[in-house]
């Protein structure tokens, strides 16, 4: 990045752009893998920097998967393997 580019860079817009990019990945994972594997009525909630829409470089992505009161214990206990590979190495 040149000095001129650094002077024009809007950090707030950069955080928003990063969050939008992660939104697209999370939505794709939700629709393609997560939602079909969890009980109906479960919701995925972003928390932390992601929930505030402030993803800095190297930020982790904090997500909560919440189940309704009618979910059976067996439904709550599905493994991370059902969600596919983990993002963390």
N, C-alpha and C positions, 0 to 999 in steps of 0.2 A: 504494500500500500504506500503510495507516494505521500509526501507532506500535504499536497493539495487535497488528496482524497481523505486524509486524516482530518483535515480542517472541515470538510463537508460531511463527515460521518456523523450521523445522528444516533447516539447510543440508545435512546428510547426506541427508535425505529428498529435498531438492530435486535433488541430484546424481543420486540413484537414479531419480527420476521422469524427469529429462531423458534419462538413459541408456536407460530403458525406451521412451521415445518414439522415440529414434533406432533402438533395436533393431527396433521395428516397421517403420520405414522401410527399414532395411537388409535385413531378412528379406523384405519385399515385393519389393525390387529383386533380391535373390538369386534368389528363386523365379520371378519374372516375366521377368527379363532376363538376369541374369548366368549362373546355372547352365545354362540352355539354350545359351548361347553359348560355353561353355568345355568342355574335355575332361572326360570322366567322371573322378571322383576328385579334381578340383580342390577346394580348400577356401578359404574366406574367413576371415581371422583379424583380429580387432580388436587394435590395439596402442596404446600411448600412454595418454592419459587415458581414452579410450573403452575400451580393453582393461582398464584398472584400474577401470572403471565409475565414473569421476569426471569427467563432462562438465560443465565450467564454462560459463557463458554465453560465447558467441563461440568456444568450443573448436572446433578442426577435428576431423574424423572420420578417423582414420588406420586404413586397412585394407590388409592384404596378401592378395594372391591367390596361393596356392601351388599348384604343379603337381607331380604325382607324377613319379618318375624315368622312367616310360614315355611321358610326353607328348612328342610330336614337336616339333621346333623350330618348325614352322609353327603348331602349336597354341598355343605360348607367345607368338607374336608378334601375336596379334589386337589390333586397335586399340581405343582408348578409344571410338571411334565405335560399336563393337559393343555397348557398354554403354549407349548413349543419351547424353543430355546430361549434362554435368558439373555438379556442385553449385556449383563455384566460378565466379564471374562472370568 
